[in-house]
Structures are given as structure tokens and as C-alpha cells.
Amino acid sequence: MGNLKLADRRSFETQLLSIYYEGLAVGGVTDLSYKELLTDIKLGMLMRLIVLAVVMVPANLDHIGEDRFRGLGERLEALVDWNCEEVIPK
């Protein structure tokens, strides 16, 4: 979410997650389903949103730069792409 451009993330995220999940299993993590991993990732993305909101909302755009701020919005599209709202208790 934070280190790849939007198009790159969308292109590679499924493959990268599969490699990561396989690495967990090789490392001895056998009690985590792929579905649980995805839920954990969604929760992590939402937590990052909270941190970003605390840092960015009071920030002066002149201080952080308009390009950096626009890049942040592009990265937050992951929240929509991943349907992160489904892990928020209703």
C-alpha cells in the first residue's frame, strides 16, 4: 500500500502475497489460513489510515508538498481495492 505505485501494486500484489504466505509456511507458521492473512492485512491497512489521518490532517500542504499528498491519495485506493470496510464491525 505504501511503497508501490498504484498500477504496480495492482499488478503484483496477488503474486507477492502468495510468495509471502508460502514463506510463512516454510518458516513454520501453519495455523494461519490465507483468508485470515487477508483479513489481517485489511485491518493493518485501516490502522495505517488512522495513523495517516492523525499525521496528515493537521499538516500544512506547503510543508509536505502537493505531489507527496497526491501520492498518498493514490496509495489509499488500496482500501477500496481490498474492500477493507468489510472487516469493520457493524
Biopython code that builds the backbone (N, CA, C, O; Angstrom):
import numpy as np
from Bio.PDB.StructureBuilder import StructureBuilder

atoms = [
    (1, "MET", "N", (0.825, -1.195, 0.000)),
    (1, "MET", "CA", (0.000, 0.000, 0.000)),
    (1, "MET", "C", (0.861, 1.248, 0.000)),
    (1, "MET", "O", (0.512, 2.237, -0.644)),
    (2, "GLY", "N", (1.965, 1.222, 0.700)),
    (2, "GLY", "CA", (2.731, 2.436, 0.857)),
    (2, "GLY", "C", (3.970, 2.566, 0.010)),
    (2, "GLY", "O", (4.512, 3.663, -0.119)),
    (3, "ASN", "N", (4.435, 1.476, -0.572)),
    (3, "ASN", "CA", (5.719, 1.548, -1.249)),
    (3, "ASN", "C", (5.659, 1.308, -2.749)),
    (3, "ASN", "O", (6.681, 1.423, -3.424)),
    (4, "LEU", "N", (4.523, 0.988, -3.274)),
    (4, "LEU", "CA", (4.396, 0.742, -4.707)),
    (4, "LEU", "C", (3.444, 1.756, -5.324)),
    (4, "LEU", "O", (2.498, 2.213, -4.682)),
    (5, "LYS", "N", (3.707, 2.095, -6.560)),
    (5, "LYS", "CA", (2.754, 2.928, -7.294)),
    (5, "LYS", "C", (1.490, 2.113, -7.522)),
    (5, "LYS", "O", (1.520, 0.882, -7.513)),
    (6, "LEU", "N", (0.401, 2.801, -7.723)),
    (6, "LEU", "CA", (-0.909, 2.166, -7.833)),
    (6, "LEU", "C", (-0.924, 1.038, -8.862)),
    (6, "LEU", "O", (-1.343, -0.074, -8.541)),
    (7, "ALA", "N", (-0.485, 1.294, -10.067)),
    (7, "ALA", "CA", (-0.514, 0.277, -11.119)),
    (7, "ALA", "C", (0.376, -0.915, -10.770)),
    (7, "ALA", "O", (0.016, -2.062, -11.033)),
    (8, "ASP", "N", (1.542, -0.638, -10.176)),
    (8, "ASP", "CA", (2.443, -1.733, -9.787)),
    (8, "ASP", "C", (1.823, -2.583, -8.690)),
    (8, "ASP", "O", (1.880, -3.812, -8.739)),
    (9, "ARG", "N", (1.224, -1.918, -7.692)),
    (9, "ARG", "CA", (0.593, -2.682, -6.609)),
    (9, "ARG", "C", (-0.484, -3.590, -7.161)),
    (9, "ARG", "O", (-0.547, -4.772, -6.823)),
    (10, "ARG", "N", (-1.329, -3.036, -8.007)),
    (10, "ARG", "CA", (-2.419, -3.840, -8.565)),
    (10, "ARG", "C", (-1.890, -4.997, -9.411)),
    (10, "ARG", "O", (-2.497, -6.067, -9.448)),
    (11, "SER", "N", (-0.779, -4.787, -10.081)),
    (11, "SER", "CA", (-0.219, -5.831, -10.946)),
    (11, "SER", "C", (0.437, -6.956, -10.162)),
    (11, "SER", "O", (0.353, -8.122, -10.548)),
    (12, "PHE", "N", (1.093, -6.601, -9.054)),
    (12, "PHE", "CA", (1.945, -7.579, -8.375)),
    (12, "PHE", "C", (1.455, -8.059, -7.019)),
    (12, "PHE", "O", (2.009, -9.019, -6.483)),
    (13, "GLU", "N", (0.441, -7.431, -6.447)),
    (13, "GLU", "CA", (0.105, -7.740, -5.064)),
    (13, "GLU", "C", (-0.320, -9.188, -4.840)),
    (13, "GLU", "O", (0.043, -9.782, -3.824)),
    (14, "THR", "N", (-1.072, -9.761, -5.755)),
    (14, "THR", "CA", (-1.510, -11.150, -5.571)),
    (14, "THR", "C", (-0.311, -12.097, -5.564)),
    (14, "THR", "O", (-0.225, -12.999, -4.731)),
    (15, "GLN", "N", (0.597, -11.882, -6.484)),
    (15, "GLN", "CA", (1.799, -12.709, -6.554)),
    (15, "GLN", "C", (2.670, -12.520, -5.314)),
    (15, "GLN", "O", (3.170, -13.495, -4.752)),
    (16, "LEU", "N", (2.849, -11.290, -4.893)),
    (16, "LEU", "CA", (3.663, -11.022, -3.707)),
    (16, "LEU", "C", (3.047, -11.623, -2.450)),
    (16, "LEU", "O", (3.761, -12.147, -1.596)),
    (17, "LEU", "N", (1.730, -11.549, -2.335)),
    (17, "LEU", "CA", (1.066, -12.139, -1.169)),
    (17, "LEU", "C", (1.204, -13.652, -1.157)),
    (17, "LEU", "O", (1.384, -14.249, -0.095)),
    (18, "SER", "N", (1.123, -14.269, -2.305)),
    (18, "SER", "CA", (1.291, -15.721, -2.386)),
    (18, "SER", "C", (2.698, -16.123, -1.943)),
    (18, "SER", "O", (2.872, -17.084, -1.194)),
    (19, "ILE", "N", (3.683, -15.386, -2.407)),
    (19, "ILE", "CA", (5.068, -15.661, -2.012)),
    (19, "ILE", "C", (5.223, -15.459, -0.506)),
    (19, "ILE", "O", (5.863, -16.270, 0.164)),
    (20, "TYR", "N", (4.656, -14.410, 0.017)),
    (20, "TYR", "CA", (4.738, -14.130, 1.453)),
    (20, "TYR", "C", (4.079, -15.249, 2.257)),
    (20, "TYR", "O", (4.635, -15.725, 3.247)),
    (21, "TYR", "N", (2.888, -15.664, 1.821)),
    (21, "TYR", "CA", (2.164, -16.713, 2.542)),
    (21, "TYR", "C", (2.948, -18.028, 2.517)),
    (21, "TYR", "O", (3.030, -18.727, 3.526)),
    (22, "GLU", "N", (3.513, -18.351, 1.377)),
    (22, "GLU", "CA", (4.348, -19.561, 1.285)),
    (22, "GLU", "C", (5.547, -19.451, 2.217)),
    (22, "GLU", "O", (5.933, -20.430, 2.856)),
    (23, "GLY", "N", (6.139, -18.258, 2.295)),
    (23, "GLY", "CA", (7.275, -18.048, 3.196)),
    (23, "GLY", "C", (6.903, -18.231, 4.659)),
    (23, "GLY", "O", (7.700, -18.738, 5.448)),
    (24, "LEU", "N", (5.695, -17.819, 5.019)),
    (24, "LEU", "CA", (5.227, -18.050, 6.385)),
    (24, "LEU", "C", (5.178, -19.543, 6.697)),
    (24, "LEU", "O", (5.623, -19.987, 7.755)),
    (25, "ALA", "N", (4.634, -20.299, 5.762)),
    (25, "ALA", "CA", (4.532, -21.751, 5.962)),
    (25, "ALA", "C", (5.914, -22.384, 6.079)),
    (25, "ALA", "O", (6.144, -23.225, 6.948)),
    (26, "VAL", "N", (6.823, -21.987, 5.215)),
    (26, "VAL", "CA", (8.195, -22.508, 5.269)),
    (26, "VAL", "C", (8.847, -22.148, 6.598)),
    (26, "VAL", "O", (9.639, -22.922, 7.136)),
    (27, "GLY", "N", (8.521, -20.998, 7.116)),
    (27, "GLY", "CA", (9.065, -20.541, 8.391)),
    (27, "GLY", "C", (8.391, -21.144, 9.604)),
    (27, "GLY", "O", (8.769, -20.840, 10.736)),
    (28, "GLY", "N", (7.389, -22.002, 9.387)),
    (28, "GLY", "CA", (6.759, -22.700, 10.499)),
    (28, "GLY", "C", (5.388, -22.192, 10.899)),
    (28, "GLY", "O", (4.785, -22.734, 11.826)),
    (29, "VAL", "N", (4.884, -21.183, 10.240)),
    (29, "VAL", "CA", (3.541, -20.682, 10.554)),
    (29, "VAL", "C", (2.538, -21.548, 9.797)),
    (29, "VAL", "O", (2.368, -21.407, 8.586)),
    (30, "THR", "N", (1.885, -22.436, 10.517)),
    (30, "THR", "CA", (0.972, -23.381, 9.868)),
    (30, "THR", "C", (-0.474, -23.213, 10.321)),
    (30, "THR", "O", (-1.368, -23.887, 9.807)),
    (31, "ASP", "N", (-0.708, -22.327, 11.271)),
    (31, "ASP", "CA", (-2.065, -22.175, 11.802)),
    (31, "ASP", "C", (-2.746, -20.895, 11.322)),
    (31, "ASP", "O", (-3.675, -20.410, 11.969)),
    (32, "LEU", "N", (-2.298, -20.350, 10.207)),
    (32, "LEU", "CA", (-2.875, -19.133, 9.643)),
    (32, "LEU", "C", (-3.371, -19.443, 8.234)),
    (32, "LEU", "O", (-2.588, -19.792, 7.350)),
    (33, "SER", "N", (-4.664, -19.312, 8.040)),
    (33, "SER", "CA", (-5.200, -19.539, 6.698)),
    (33, "SER", "C", (-4.933, -18.317, 5.821)),
    (33, "SER", "O", (-4.665, -17.225, 6.323)),
    (34, "TYR", "N", (-5.011, -18.515, 4.517)),
    (34, "TYR", "CA", (-4.821, -17.399, 3.592)),
    (34, "TYR", "C", (-5.900, -16.352, 3.819)),
    (34, "TYR", "O", (-5.633, -15.154, 3.738)),
    (35, "LYS", "N", (-7.111, -16.798, 4.102)),
    (35, "LYS", "CA", (-8.213, -15.875, 4.370)),
    (35, "LYS", "C", (-7.922, -15.041, 5.621)),
    (35, "LYS", "O", (-8.187, -13.839, 5.645)),
    (36, "GLU", "N", (-7.382, -15.678, 6.650)),
    (36, "GLU", "CA", (-7.025, -14.944, 7.872)),
    (36, "GLU", "C", (-5.922, -13.924, 7.594)),
    (36, "GLU", "O", (-5.944, -12.816, 8.130)),
    (37, "LEU", "N", (-4.966, -14.302, 6.759)),
    (37, "LEU", "CA", (-3.906, -13.378, 6.386)),
    (37, "LEU", "C", (-4.499, -12.146, 5.706)),
    (37, "LEU", "O", (-4.122, -11.018, 6.023)),
    (38, "LEU", "N", (-5.417, -12.359, 4.782)),
    (38, "LEU", "CA", (-6.038, -11.235, 4.078)),
    (38, "LEU", "C", (-6.808, -10.334, 5.034)),
    (38, "LEU", "O", (-6.772, -9.110, 4.904)),
    (39, "THR", "N", (-7.501, -10.936, 5.991)),
    (39, "THR", "CA", (-8.214, -10.139, 6.994)),
    (39, "THR", "C", (-7.234, -9.315, 7.817)),
    (39, "THR", "O", (-7.478, -8.137, 8.080)),
    (40, "ASP", "N", (-6.133, -9.926, 8.223)),
    (40, "ASP", "CA", (-5.120, -9.204, 8.987)),
    (40, "ASP", "C", (-4.539, -8.040, 8.185)),
    (40, "ASP", "O", (-4.289, -6.967, 8.734)),
    (41, "ILE", "N", (-4.327, -8.253, 6.902)),
    (41, "ILE", "CA", (-3.793, -7.195, 6.049)),
    (41, "ILE", "C", (-4.792, -6.040, 5.948)),
    (41, "ILE", "O", (-4.407, -4.872, 6.014)),
    (42, "LYS", "N", (-6.060, -6.371, 5.787)),
    (42, "LYS", "CA", (-7.093, -5.327, 5.711)),
    (42, "LYS", "C", (-7.139, -4.514, 7.000)),
    (42, "LYS", "O", (-7.237, -3.287, 6.960)),
    (43, "LEU", "N", (-7.068, -5.189, 8.132)),
    (43, "LEU", "CA", (-7.060, -4.486, 9.414)),
    (43, "LEU", "C", (-5.828, -3.592, 9.534)),
    (43, "LEU", "O", (-5.913, -2.474, 10.040)),
    (44, "GLY", "N", (-4.691, -4.087, 9.069)),
    (44, "GLY", "CA", (-3.470, -3.294, 9.089)),
    (44, "GLY", "C", (-3.581, -2.054, 8.223)),
    (44, "GLY", "O", (-3.097, -0.984, 8.593)),
    (45, "MET", "N", (-4.222, -2.200, 7.066)),
    (45, "MET", "CA", (-4.416, -1.038, 6.193)),
    (45, "MET", "C", (-5.286, 0.010, 6.871)),
    (45, "MET", "O", (-5.007, 1.205, 6.782)),
    (46, "LEU", "N", (-6.335, -0.432, 7.545)),
    (46, "LEU", "CA", (-7.208, 0.507, 8.241)),
    (46, "LEU", "C", (-6.469, 1.208, 9.379)),
    (46, "LEU", "O", (-6.666, 2.401, 9.609)),
    (47, "MET", "N", (-5.629, 0.476, 10.081)),
    (47, "MET", "CA", (-4.851, 1.089, 11.158)),
    (47, "MET", "C", (-3.890, 2.127, 10.586)),
    (47, "MET", "O", (-3.671, 3.179, 11.187)),
    (48, "ARG", "N", (-3.325, 1.825, 9.431)),
    (48, "ARG", "CA", (-2.424, 2.793, 8.792)),
    (48, "ARG", "C", (-3.195, 4.060, 8.409)),
    (48, "ARG", "O", (-2.668, 5.168, 8.506)),
    (49, "LEU", "N", (-4.437, 3.889, 7.977)),
    (49, "LEU", "CA", (-5.263, 5.043, 7.635)),
    (49, "LEU", "C", (-5.435, 5.955, 8.845)),
    (49, "LEU", "O", (-5.374, 7.178, 8.721)),
    (50, "ILE", "N", (-5.650, 5.360, 10.005)),
    (50, "ILE", "CA", (-5.806, 6.150, 11.232)),
    (50, "ILE", "C", (-4.529, 6.937, 11.519)),
    (50, "ILE", "O", (-4.585, 8.123, 11.843)),
    (51, "VAL", "N", (-3.393, 6.280, 11.401)),
    (51, "VAL", "CA", (-2.115, 6.955, 11.640)),
    (51, "VAL", "C", (-1.920, 8.085, 10.634)),
    (51, "VAL", "O", (-1.517, 9.187, 11.005)),
    (52, "LEU", "N", (-2.205, 7.813, 9.372)),
    (52, "LEU", "CA", (-2.056, 8.844, 8.346)),
    (52, "LEU", "C", (-2.978, 10.028, 8.611)),
    (52, "LEU", "O", (-2.593, 11.180, 8.411)),
    (53, "ALA", "N", (-4.186, 9.742, 9.057)),
    (53, "ALA", "CA", (-5.130, 10.822, 9.344)),
    (53, "ALA", "C", (-4.609, 11.706, 10.477)),
    (53, "ALA", "O", (-4.720, 12.930, 10.413)),
    (54, "VAL", "N", (-4.057, 11.104, 11.485)),
    (54, "VAL", "CA", (-3.535, 11.861, 12.620)),
    (54, "VAL", "C", (-2.360, 12.731, 12.184)),
    (54, "VAL", "O", (-2.207, 13.858, 12.654)),
    (55, "VAL", "N", (-1.540, 12.207, 11.291)),
    (55, "VAL", "CA", (-0.358, 12.938, 10.847)),
    (55, "VAL", "C", (-0.699, 13.960, 9.767)),
    (55, "VAL", "O", (-0.198, 15.084, 9.799)),
    (56, "MET", "N", (-1.542, 13.581, 8.816)),
    (56, "MET", "CA", (-1.760, 14.407, 7.639)),
    (56, "MET", "C", (-2.822, 15.490, 7.814)),
    (56, "MET", "O", (-2.675, 16.579, 7.259)),
    (57, "VAL", "N", (-3.867, 15.226, 8.559)),
    (57, "VAL", "CA", (-4.958, 16.201, 8.652)),
    (57, "VAL", "C", (-4.469, 17.548, 9.170)),
    (57, "VAL", "O", (-4.803, 18.579, 8.587)),
    (58, "PRO", "N", (-3.700, 17.569, 10.232)),
    (58, "PRO", "CA", (-3.255, 18.892, 10.696)),
    (58, "PRO", "C", (-2.071, 19.454, 9.904)),
    (58, "PRO", "O", (-1.664, 20.594, 10.128)),
    (59, "ALA", "N", (-1.516, 18.663, 8.981)),
    (59, "ALA", "CA", (-0.313, 19.086, 8.259)),
    (59, "ALA", "C", (-0.621, 20.220, 7.290)),
    (59, "ALA", "O", (-1.717, 20.319, 6.738)),
    (60, "ASN", "N", (0.350, 21.041, 7.110)),
    (60, "ASN", "CA", (0.276, 22.122, 6.149)),
    (60, "ASN", "C", (0.736, 21.559, 4.800)),
    (60, "ASN", "O", (1.840, 21.022, 4.708)),
    (61, "LEU", "N", (-0.095, 21.672, 3.745)),
    (61, "LEU", "CA", (0.260, 21.125, 2.438)),
    (61, "LEU", "C", (1.562, 21.712, 1.908)),
    (61, "LEU", "O", (2.296, 21.028, 1.194)),
    (62, "ASP", "N", (1.859, 22.949, 2.239)),
    (62, "ASP", "CA", (3.115, 23.544, 1.791)),
    (62, "ASP", "C", (4.301, 22.809, 2.408)),
    (62, "ASP", "O", (5.370, 22.710, 1.804)),
    (63, "HIS", "N", (4.098, 22.305, 3.603)),
    (63, "HIS", "CA", (5.175, 21.615, 4.309)),
    (63, "HIS", "C", (5.451, 20.229, 3.720)),
    (63, "HIS", "O", (6.609, 19.842, 3.566)),
    (64, "ILE", "N", (4.401, 19.487, 3.393)),
    (64, "ILE", "CA", (4.613, 18.114, 2.910)),
    (64, "ILE", "C", (4.720, 18.038, 1.392)),
    (64, "ILE", "O", (5.238, 17.054, 0.864)),
    (65, "GLY", "N", (4.258, 19.017, 0.706)),
    (65, "GLY", "CA", (4.345, 19.028, -0.742)),
    (65, "GLY", "C", (3.118, 18.425, -1.398)),
    (65, "GLY", "O", (2.627, 17.374, -0.987)),
    (66, "GLU", "N", (2.637, 19.098, -2.409)),
    (66, "GLU", "CA", (1.416, 18.658, -3.092)),
    (66, "GLU", "C", (1.590, 17.291, -3.758)),
    (66, "GLU", "O", (0.682, 16.463, -3.702)),
    (67, "ASP", "N", (2.733, 17.045, -4.381)),
    (67, "ASP", "CA", (2.960, 15.758, -5.051)),
    (67, "ASP", "C", (2.914, 14.607, -4.051)),
    (67, "ASP", "O", (2.328, 13.559, -4.322)),
    (68, "ARG", "N", (3.529, 14.809, -2.911)),
    (68, "ARG", "CA", (3.525, 13.764, -1.883)),
    (68, "ARG", "C", (2.109, 13.516, -1.373)),
    (68, "ARG", "O", (1.725, 12.372, -1.134)),
    (69, "PHE", "N", (1.341, 14.573, -1.208)),
    (69, "PHE", "CA", (-0.034, 14.442, -0.746)),
    (69, "PHE", "C", (-0.879, 13.694, -1.776)),
    (69, "PHE", "O", (-1.680, 12.836, -1.405)),
    (70, "ARG", "N", (-0.714, 14.005, -3.061)),
    (70, "ARG", "CA", (-1.448, 13.297, -4.123)),
    (70, "ARG", "C", (-1.055, 11.823, -4.155)),
    (70, "ARG", "O", (-1.908, 10.958, -4.359)),
    (71, "GLY", "N", (0.208, 11.537, -3.958)),
    (71, "GLY", "CA", (0.669, 10.150, -3.913)),
    (71, "GLY", "C", (0.029, 9.371, -2.779)),
    (71, "GLY", "O", (-0.245, 8.178, -2.907)),
    (72, "LEU", "N", (-0.202, 10.042, -1.686)),
    (72, "LEU", "CA", (-0.871, 9.414, -0.547)),
    (72, "LEU", "C", (-2.280, 8.988, -0.937)),
    (72, "LEU", "O", (-2.698, 7.873, -0.628)),
    (73, "GLY", "N", (-3.009, 9.862, -1.610)),
    (73, "GLY", "CA", (-4.365, 9.524, -2.039)),
    (73, "GLY", "C", (-4.382, 8.318, -2.953)),
    (73, "GLY", "O", (-5.270, 7.471, -2.854)),
    (74, "GLU", "N", (-3.412, 8.236, -3.836)),
    (74, "GLU", "CA", (-3.319, 7.101, -4.752)),
    (74, "GLU", "C", (-3.081, 5.806, -3.979)),
    (74, "GLU", "O", (-3.646, 4.764, -4.310)),
    (75, "ARG", "N", (-2.249, 5.882, -2.960)),
    (75, "ARG", "CA", (-1.955, 4.682, -2.167)),
    (75, "ARG", "C", (-3.162, 4.241, -1.328)),
    (75, "ARG", "O", (-3.355, 3.051, -1.077)),
    (76, "LEU", "N", (-3.955, 5.204, -0.906)),
    (76, "LEU", "CA", (-5.130, 4.865, -0.107)),
    (76, "LEU", "C", (-6.208, 4.147, -0.919)),
    (76, "LEU", "O", (-7.146, 3.591, -0.348)),
    (77, "GLU", "N", (-6.080, 4.155, -2.229)),
    (77, "GLU", "CA", (-7.027, 3.411, -3.057)),
    (77, "GLU", "C", (-6.995, 1.921, -2.739)),
    (77, "GLU", "O", (-7.936, 1.196, -3.062)),
    (78, "ALA", "N", (-5.936, 1.470, -2.119)),
    (78, "ALA", "CA", (-5.860, 0.068, -1.698)),
    (78, "ALA", "C", (-7.002, -0.279, -0.753)),
    (78, "ALA", "O", (-7.496, -1.406, -0.762)),
    (79, "LEU", "N", (-7.421, 0.681, 0.060)),
    (79, "LEU", "CA", (-8.534, 0.436, 0.983)),
    (79, "LEU", "C", (-9.802, 0.062, 0.231)),
    (79, "LEU", "O", (-10.568, -0.792, 0.678)),
    (80, "VAL", "N", (-10.018, 0.699, -0.901)),
    (80, "VAL", "CA", (-11.187, 0.407, -1.727)),
    (80, "VAL", "C", (-10.967, -0.889, -2.499)),
    (80, "VAL", "O", (-11.845, -1.750, -2.540)),
    (81, "ASP", "N", (-9.801, -1.024, -3.107)),
    (81, "ASP", "CA", (-9.496, -2.226, -3.889)),
    (81, "ASP", "C", (-9.644, -3.495, -3.060)),
    (81, "ASP", "O", (-10.086, -4.528, -3.564)),
    (82, "TRP", "N", (-9.276, -3.411, -1.802)),
    (82, "TRP", "CA", (-9.289, -4.579, -0.924)),
    (82, "TRP", "C", (-10.595, -4.730, -0.143)),
    (82, "TRP", "O", (-10.722, -5.657, 0.657)),
    (83, "ASN", "N", (-11.553, -3.854, -0.354)),
    (83, "ASN", "CA", (-12.819, -3.888, 0.392)),
    (83, "ASN", "C", (-12.588, -3.928, 1.898)),
    (83, "ASN", "O", (-13.179, -4.740, 2.609)),
    (84, "CYS", "N", (-11.732, -3.053, 2.362)),
    (84, "CYS", "CA", (-11.363, -3.052, 3.777)),
    (84, "CYS", "C", (-12.544, -2.778, 4.701)),
    (84, "CYS", "O", (-12.511, -3.145, 5.875)),
    (85, "GLU", "N", (-13.575, -2.142, 4.183)),
    (85, "GLU", "CA", (-14.731, -1.853, 5.040)),
    (85, "GLU", "C", (-15.395, -3.123, 5.558)),
    (85, "GLU", "O", (-16.098, -3.073, 6.566)),
    (86, "GLU", "N", (-15.191, -4.255, 4.899)),
    (86, "GLU", "CA", (-15.850, -5.487, 5.327)),
    (86, "GLU", "C", (-15.299, -6.033, 6.652)),
    (86, "GLU", "O", (-15.931, -6.895, 7.263)),
    (87, "VAL", "N", (-14.153, -5.557, 7.102)),
    (87, "VAL", "CA", (-13.630, -6.028, 8.381)),
    (87, "VAL", "C", (-13.963, -5.091, 9.538)),
    (87, "VAL", "O", (-13.589, -5.344, 10.683)),
    (88, "ILE", "N", (-14.672, -4.006, 9.226)),
    (88, "ILE", "CA", (-15.102, -3.077, 10.271)),
    (88, "ILE", "C", (-16.377, -3.627, 10.896)),
    (88, "ILE", "O", (-17.356, -3.852, 10.184)),
    (89, "PRO", "N", (-16.391, -3.848, 12.201)),
    (89, "PRO", "CA", (-17.601, -4.373, 12.842)),
    (89, "PRO", "C", (-18.780, -3.433, 12.614)),
    (89, "PRO", "O", (-18.641, -2.214, 12.716)),
    (90, "LYS", "N", (-19.903, -3.989, 12.314)),
    (90, "LYS", "CA", (-21.112, -3.193, 12.051)),
    (90, "LYS", "C", (-21.921, -3.054, 13.320)),
    (90, "LYS", "O", (-22.976, -2.420, 13.313)),
]
sb = StructureBuilder()
sb.init_structure("model")
sb.init_model(0)
sb.init_chain("A")
sb.init_seg("    ")
for serial, (resi, resn, name, xyz) in enumerate(atoms, 1):
    if name == "N":
        sb.init_residue(resn, " ", resi, " ")
    sb.init_atom(name, np.array(xyz, "f"), 0.0, 1.0, " ", f" {name:<3s}", serial, name[0])
structure = sb.get_structure()
